Every structure is written in structure tokens, then in C-alpha cells.
Amino acid sequence: MAGYILQGGDGKEYGPVDEAAIRSWIEDHRVIGSSLIKPEGGEFAEAKNLSQFASYFTSGDYHEVTHVPGVDTAKALKESWHIFLKDPLRYYGLILVFWGACIVLALLPEVLGLALAPLVGSSSLRELGTGLLSLAMNLLFTGPLLVGCYRFLLRGVDGGKPGLEQLVFGFRSDVVGKAIGVQVVKFIVMSCVVVAGIIAAALVALALGLSTNIKPELIAKNPFEHAEWVVLFVGAVLVVAFLVMLVVTLMIFVEFLLADESQESFVGLFTKSSQLALSKVAPLAWYFTVLSLIWLLSFVCLVIPALLLAPWLMLSMAHVYRQIAGPSSSPTQTNNTP
């Protein structure tokens, strides 16, 4: 039986594997037309140029997101719209499942708190317990849910038909630990940034009082009488907001990398996400600006259209990731077996 070696996007070689494994990877969009494959005794060639597999890539149903130097926002929105229109119910199902799970995670601690109220005398203690339970549940489940959601979207962008298998991918034994860890790290980092912002705002307010002998609450009551200090305070808030957005942007691709079966270590996921984001800062900024305007216009018009557009805009984010990161770095979870 002929064997094949596949060169992944990470430069590593996978195999040898048989022809059936290669065909399976192509059907699952883990191998694309430009993937390099070496038949036994041969040389590396693009999959689309090998007669054994060429028919897959000449089919009218084949779709491949190309790796581009920047971020093609128009292409991401256009192609994501076409993908969404081909099977809208599938992607609305994703939204219902994902947000339904988020609602359950939000309500369950409250329900448990009410049920246990007779057993807990102190209302403050009950609220503390409910808050801690809510935080724990979000840290434990939100990460794996996000990874599954992104896996679902990437499968659609790659031309496949996503289903339940993709949705539960984040709970797979080799993924769930990293997914939870990512969520914990994000929570800690964002908490530190927010706390730093509060401290910065407090220091600015203190500086206002010390330098002018005017209490901050008086400035709040008569802002136009102290416009220069209001401008300074607003500037400090904007700087903190910018830092928050920067941190969010640097970590935005971590779950996508997990969903894409990246072979990076846990720390490497954050490093790789930062590298991807920083390599395309200006195009990403433009994409998020356009995305924000679409959301804003849809909310101004009516809330329902915004909800209807959610699957399309989420698909566009997966499309942008695929443009920047290129095809999946590895066709399979292990190095030498299909």
C-alpha cells in the first residue's frame, strides 16, 4: 500500500499515511489544494497537482480561503455572507446553542442561590456564594464553549458542514484543560487592566483635588467651569480604554488557535495570538471598525436585525483568522498517525 508524507503549515512532516487518510483529511478540509504531499518514492507536490486527489479541488463545491498579506475585510464579509446564506439554520442553531448555554450559566447560580436561601441566614453571604459560583462556572465552561463555537465556524469557512462534533470539541480531553486555562488567564489579565484603570482614574481625581483645591465631586457637578481638568480625566479614561482594547486584540486569536488544533504550548498560544494580531494591526483595526459600524447601525435600527446578523459577523471573524493564520498547521492531532 502506497504511503504519503504531508508537510503541515508548521513545516513539520506528518506520516507516512495511506491514501484513504489523505482523502479523509481533504474531505475534512484539513488538507487544501496548496498543501504539500510527497508520494512514496516521489517529491513534494501540491495536492491539487496530484492525479490521485485532483478531482477534489476541481469540484464546484470546493472552497478555500487564501492566505493574504493583509486582511481583506470586504472579502471576509462577502464570502462569510455567502457561506451563511447556504445554510442559515445551521448557524442560527449555533447561536441558539451558544447563547442558550451562556444564559444557563448566568441563571443557574441565581436559581441555586434562591433555593439555598432558607439554609443561609445572611443575604450578603448568599450573594457572595452566588457570585463565586457564577465566576467558577463561567471560567470552567465559557472557554470550552468558545473553542467549540470557533471550531464550528472554522469548519464552515473551510467549506465543510459543521455539526455537534465541532461544538463539543472544546470539551475534548486534550483541549478542555487549555481552554479553561485560557479563560482563567484572560480573566486575570483583564481584571488587572481594569483595576489599573480604576487606580489611574482615582489618581487623576486626586491630582485634580490637590492641584486646584477643588473637590472632584464639585468638578462633576460643574464640569464646564473646569473644562481643562475634565479633558484630562476623559483623556486618562480613553488611554485605559485603549489599553483594554489592545490587550483584547492581542489575545483574540487564542481560542481560534485552540479550535484549529494548533501544536503550540499553552504559553505559545498567547505568543502566537499576539504575533498574528501585531502582524496585521492596521488591517485588523479597519476590520473591527467596519464590524463595529455594522453592529451599531443594526442596533440603532432595531435589536432583532443585530441578532439576525450575528452568525454572519461571527463567520467573518473566522474568515479573517483563516486569512491571517493560513490553513491549519497540522492535519491531525498526532504527528504520525491519521
C-alpha positions in Angstrom: 0.0 0.0 0.0 1.4 3.4 -1.1 2.4 5.8 1.7 2.3 9.6 1.7 4.1 12.2 3.7 2.2 15.5 4.3 4.0 18.8 5.1 1.9 20.8 7.5 1.6 24.6 7.7 4.0 24.5 10.6 6.7 23.0 8.4 6.6 19.6 10.1 6.1 16.3 8.2 3.2 14.0 9.0 3.1 10.4 8.0 3.6 8.1 6.3 -0.2 7.6 5.9 -2.2 5.8 3.3 -4.3 7.3 0.5 -7.5 6.9 2.5 -6.2 9.1 5.3 -5.2 11.9 2.8 -8.7 11.7 1.3 -10.3 11.9 4.7 -8.2 15.0 5.6 -9.2 16.6 2.3 -12.9 16.0 2.9 -12.4 17.4 6.4 -10.6 20.4 4.9 -7.5 19.7 6.9 -5.6 19.4 3.6 -6.2 22.0 1.0 -5.2 22.4 -2.7 -1.8 24.0 -1.9 -0.9 21.5 0.8 2.4 19.7 0.0 2.2 15.9 -0.3 5.0 13.5 -1.1 4.1 10.1 -2.5 6.3 7.2 -1.6 9.5 7.4 -3.6 8.5 10.8 -5.1 8.9 14.5 -4.4 6.7 17.0 -2.6 3.9 18.5 -4.8 0.7 20.4 -4.2 -2.3 18.2 -3.5 -4.3 19.7 -6.4 -1.5 18.7 -8.8 -1.5 15.0 -7.8 -3.8 13.0 -10.1 -5.0 10.9 -7.1 -6.5 13.9 -5.4 -7.0 16.5 -8.2 -10.7 15.8 -8.6 -11.4 17.1 -5.0 -10.1 20.5 -5.9 -11.8 20.9 -9.3 -15.3 20.3 -7.8 -17.6 23.4 -7.8 -18.3 22.7 -4.2 -14.6 23.2 -3.2 -13.9 26.4 -1.2 -10.5 27.6 0.1 -9.7 30.7 2.0 -6.4 32.1 0.7 -3.6 33.3 2.9 -3.3 37.0 2.1 -0.6 39.6 3.1 -3.2 41.8 4.9 -6.8 41.4 6.0 -9.3 41.7 3.1 -12.3 42.9 5.1 -14.6 43.1 2.0 -13.7 39.5 1.1 -14.3 38.3 4.6 -17.7 39.8 4.8 -18.7 38.8 1.3 -17.7 35.2 1.5 -19.0 34.8 5.0 -22.3 36.1 3.9 -22.5 33.5 1.1 -21.5 30.7 3.5 -24.2 31.8 5.9 -26.9 32.0 3.2 -26.1 28.5 2.1 -27.3 27.1 5.4 -28.6 29.8 7.7 -30.5 27.4 10.0 -27.2 25.6 10.9 -25.6 28.9 12.0 -28.7 30.2 13.8 -28.6 26.8 15.6 -25.0 27.6 16.7 -26.2 31.0 18.1 -29.1 29.4 19.9 -26.9 26.7 21.5 -24.1 29.0 22.4 -26.2 31.8 23.9 -28.6 29.4 25.5 -25.6 27.8 27.3 -24.4 31.3 28.4 -27.9 32.1 29.7 -28.0 28.9 31.7 -24.5 29.6 33.1 -25.8 33.0 34.2 -29.1 31.9 35.7 -28.1 28.6 37.4 -26.1 30.2 40.2 -29.0 32.6 40.9 -31.5 29.7 41.0 -29.3 27.8 43.3 -28.9 30.8 45.5 -32.6 31.2 45.8 -33.1 27.5 46.5 -30.5 27.6 49.3 -31.7 30.9 50.7 -33.5 29.2 53.7 -30.3 27.4 54.7 -28.1 30.6 54.5 -29.1 33.2 57.0 -27.0 36.1 55.8 -28.1 37.7 52.5 -24.6 39.1 51.9 -23.1 35.6 52.4 -25.6 34.2 49.9 -24.7 36.9 47.4 -21.0 36.2 47.8 -21.6 32.5 47.3 -23.7 33.1 44.2 -21.1 35.4 42.8 -18.2 33.0 43.4 -20.3 30.1 41.9 -21.1 32.2 38.8 -17.5 33.1 38.3 -16.3 29.5 38.7 -18.9 28.2 36.2 -18.0 30.9 33.7 -14.3 30.1 34.0 -15.0 26.3 33.7 -17.4 26.3 30.8 -17.1 29.6 28.7 -13.6 28.7 27.4 -14.5 25.2 26.1 -17.8 26.6 24.7 -15.9 29.4 22.8 -13.4 26.9 21.4 -16.2 24.7 20.2 -18.0 27.7 18.7 -14.9 28.8 16.8 -14.2 25.2 15.6 -17.8 25.2 14.2 -17.2 28.5 12.4 -13.8 27.5 11.0 -15.3 24.2 9.6 -17.9 26.3 7.8 -15.3 28.8 6.5 -13.2 25.9 5.3 -16.1 24.6 3.2 -17.3 21.8 5.5 -20.6 21.2 7.2 -20.1 21.8 10.9 -22.2 19.9 13.5 -22.3 18.7 17.1 -18.8 17.2 16.8 -17.4 20.7 16.3 -19.5 22.3 19.1 -18.2 19.9 21.7 -14.6 20.0 20.5 -13.6 22.3 23.4 -14.6 19.6 25.9 -12.2 17.0 24.4 -9.8 15.7 27.0 -6.7 17.1 25.3 -8.3 20.5 24.8 -10.5 21.3 27.8 -7.7 22.0 30.2 -6.1 24.6 27.9 -9.5 26.1 27.1 -10.2 26.6 30.8 -6.7 27.8 31.5 -7.0 30.4 28.7 -10.2 31.7 30.2 -8.6 32.0 33.6 -5.6 33.9 32.2 -7.9 36.2 30.3 -9.9 36.9 33.4 -6.8 37.7 35.5 -5.2 39.9 32.8 -8.4 41.9 32.2 -9.0 42.2 35.9 -5.5 43.7 36.3 -6.1 46.1 33.5 -9.5 47.2 34.9 -8.1 47.6 38.4 -5.1 49.6 36.9 -7.7 51.8 35.1 -9.6 52.5 38.3 -6.4 53.3 40.1 -5.3 55.6 37.3 -8.7 57.4 37.3 -8.5 57.7 41.1 -5.0 59.2 40.9 -6.2 61.7 38.3 -9.1 62.7 40.5 -6.7 63.1 43.5 -4.3 65.2 41.4 -7.2 67.4 40.4 -8.1 68.0 44.0 -4.5 68.6 45.2 -3.6 71.0 42.4 -6.8 73.0 42.4 -8.0 72.6 46.0 -11.3 71.8 44.3 -13.0 68.6 45.3 -13.6 66.1 42.4 -17.4 66.0 43.2 -17.6 69.8 42.6 -16.0 69.4 39.2 -18.5 66.6 38.4 -21.4 69.0 39.3 -20.0 71.9 37.3 -17.8 70.3 34.6 -17.9 73.4 32.2 -16.3 75.5 34.9 -13.3 73.2 35.0 -13.1 72.0 31.4 -9.3 71.5 31.3 -9.5 69.0 34.1 -12.4 67.2 32.6 -10.5 66.9 29.4 -7.5 65.5 31.3 -9.8 63.0 33.1 -11.5 61.9 29.9 -8.1 61.5 28.3 -7.0 59.2 31.1 -10.2 57.1 30.7 -9.5 56.9 26.9 -6.0 55.8 27.5 -7.2 53.0 29.8 -9.8 52.0 27.2 -7.2 51.8 24.5 -5.0 49.6 26.7 -8.0 47.3 27.3 -8.7 47.1 23.6 -5.0 46.4 22.9 -5.0 43.5 25.4 -8.2 42.1 24.0 -6.8 42.3 20.4 -3.5 40.6 21.4 -5.5 37.6 22.9 -8.3 37.5 20.3 -6.9 34.5 18.4 -6.1 32.3 21.3 -9.3 30.3 21.2 -9.2 30.2 17.4 -5.7 28.6 17.6 -7.0 26.0 20.0 -10.0 25.3 17.8 -7.6 25.0 14.9 -5.6 22.3 16.7 -2.5 24.4 17.0 0.5 22.5 18.2 1.6 25.5 20.4 2.2 25.1 24.1 -0.1 26.9 26.5 2.1 30.0 26.7 2.8 29.6 23.0 -0.9 30.1 22.2 -0.8 33.6 23.7 2.5 34.4 22.0 1.2 33.2 18.6 -2.0 35.1 19.0 -0.1 38.3 19.8 2.2 37.7 16.8 -0.8 37.2 14.5 -2.5 40.4 15.8 0.6 42.6 15.7 1.5 41.5 12.2 -1.8 42.9 10.9 -2.6 45.7 13.3 -3.8 48.3 10.8 -5.9 45.9 8.7 -7.4 44.4 11.9 -8.2 47.9 13.2 -10.0 48.6 9.9 -11.9 45.3 10.1 -13.1 45.9 13.7 -14.1 49.4 12.8 -16.3 48.2 10.0 -17.6 45.4 12.2 -18.5 47.9 15.0 -20.3 50.2 12.5 -22.4 47.3 11.2 -23.3 46.3 14.8 -24.0 50.0 15.7 -26.3 50.5 12.7 -28.1 47.3 13.3 -28.8 48.2 16.9 -29.8 51.7 16.0 -32.3 50.4 13.5 -33.6 47.5 15.7 -32.3 44.9 18.1 -33.7 42.0 16.1 -31.6 42.7 12.9 -28.5 42.8 15.1 -29.3 39.3 16.4 -30.0 38.1 12.8 -26.6 39.3 11.7 -24.7 37.6 14.5 -23.9 34.4 12.6 -22.7 36.2 9.5 -20.4 38.5 11.5 -19.0 35.6 13.6 -18.2 33.8 10.4 -16.4 36.8 9.1 -14.2 36.8 12.2 -13.3 33.1 11.5 -12.6 34.1 7.9 -10.2 36.9 9.0 -8.4 34.4 11.2 -8.0 32.0 8.4 -6.7 34.8 6.1 -4.0 35.7 8.7 -3.1 32.3 10.0 -3.4 30.3 6.8 -4.5 26.7 6.7 -4.4 24.6 9.8 -0.8 23.9 10.9 -1.4 20.2 11.4 -3.9 17.9 9.7 -4.3 15.7 12.7 -3.8 15.7 16.4 -0.8 13.4 16.4 2.4 13.6 14.3 2.5 10.2 12.7 -1.0 8.7 12.7 -4.2 9.8 10.9 
